[in-house]
Amino acid sequence: MKEITSVHNPQVQFLRDLQKAKNRRAAGVFLAESVKMVREALSLSLCRTLVIDAKRTADYADLIDMAQARGCEVLLVTAAIMQAISEQKTPQGVCCTVAIAQQPEELTARLIVAMDGVQDPGNVGTILRTVDAAGFDGALLSGACADLYSAKTLRATMGSVFRVPVRRVDDLPQELEKLRAQGYAVVATELGGADFYANCPHEKAVLVIGSEGSGVSQAVRDVATHHLALPMRGGAESLNAAVAAGIMIYEMAR
């Protein structure tokens, strides 16, 4: 174990830099901050460096043991350093760096979710968590979606980021066109669409969730084989993107 007491230490600066997406991409790692995320990263042997508040070593002795058993570097730092590298208002006193997984060149599975410009990190993370829970096989993210490895997105995934294959693409319509050519149904969710429950496919399908403000883009709608909407029987005109996604994901997986 190595103890660091200065916020100006180069390793501390490296960890602070991971708060920015461009630095995460350049380094090929992201920072996992919750105890649950750290424990999962360690159990899957994905952790590179474990960082612990030096005054809380007793609280996280099991995590330190796991890290050392797996050959991970362990850093003991001050509370001030933990606050500096964390994006949480009240850090839990533990975090770790995790290598960004190499994304698959393509997704070929039974059920896939595609996010078309979903910009809220909480929605992206929650949808990914739902994909994991319902047994969907992967997720496509357009370039306009929130960064998968930001602190808010990671927190919302609750560890599902480690289990769900994710492919981020610059041209989502083109990617969906390829899947359609392979026999996939492409479901665009949009206001005014046909009844989702009566028409949704349950096999070899891609469910597209649009952005919070403008929904599914026209280019994606042009590719879609299905144009569906959840019935709105009350006064609300729409649902939160993650809530709507959850209902539809589970119906398709049923």
Number of C-alpha atoms within 10 A of each C-alpha: 12 9 14 16 14 13 18 10 11 10 13 19 14 14 22 20 16 24 18 14 15 11 16 20 13 9 14 15 20 25 28 26 23 21 16 14 23 25 20 18 22 23 14 12 15 19 25 19 18 26 24 26 23 18 12 16 15 10 13 14 12 12 21 22 13 16 24 14 10 16 13 21 17 20 19 22 23 19 17 13 21 26 18 16 21 23 16 14 7 9 17 17 24 25 25 29 23 21 15 16 13 10 11 12 9 13 18 14 14 16 24 25 24 26 28 24 23 28 17 18 22 19 25 26 27 24 28 32 22 20 26 21 14 15 15 22 18 23 23 24 25 19 16 16 21 21 21 20 23 20 22 19 21 28 21 19 24 17 22 22 21 19 14 18 21 25 17 20 15 11 13 22 20 14 18 21 16 14 19 18 9 11 10 23 23 26 26 28 25 21 16 11 14 17 14 19 14 9 13 20 20 15 14 17 22 29 25 26 27 23 19 17 10 11 18 21 17 12 12 21 18 12 19 22 15 20 20 20 22 20 15 12 7 6 6 7 9 13 12 10 21 22 14 16 25 19 12 20 23 15 15 19 15 8
